[in-house]
Amino acid sequence: MTLLTHTLIPIIVGGFCGGVSRYTLSKLPHGTHVANMFACIVLGIVTAIASHAPWAVFLGVGFAGALSTWSTLAKELGQHFKQHRPTAYLHASIAVTTGMAMFVLGSALGSLVH
């Protein structure tokens, strides 16, 4: 019962919430980037607190995992590279750099709470 209540249910509910959030953000310009950056902040906070509590599993694995759209980013970057767009390398660099920066910001915020 502990595995179900402390792990599986928080992941399922968090995944649902993250998926709905990702769908909503996908309607915005640069929605993929916004979703990924927010997921990085959330994961940074959860990592800094380093809790194995059900809320951390809900946020870190379920919500952030479903919210992040790195596979969509990879597809978009692949299309840019195939079409030989000059901005492809810039787009990739910005995505990775801002993702790392948002994770660090989330870690700092999590350290303030913890």
C-alpha angles and dihedrals in degrees: 000000000000093000090052098046099036101037119011101042094047090049093049095046092042090048091052092050092045092048093051090048091049091050090050093048092047088070091064126082107267089010093154091056093045092050092049093048093049091048089052091053092049092048091048091053093048092046092051092051090044095198125158091202119130091254090057091051089047093052103032104039104019107033101029092039094054094038096054115085103190090141089057089048090052090051092049092048091048089055091049091051093046090052090048092235110177091221094060095095091044091050091050093047093049093048095051096040096048091044090056091045092051091050090052090048090050091049090052091049091048091051090055090055096043 
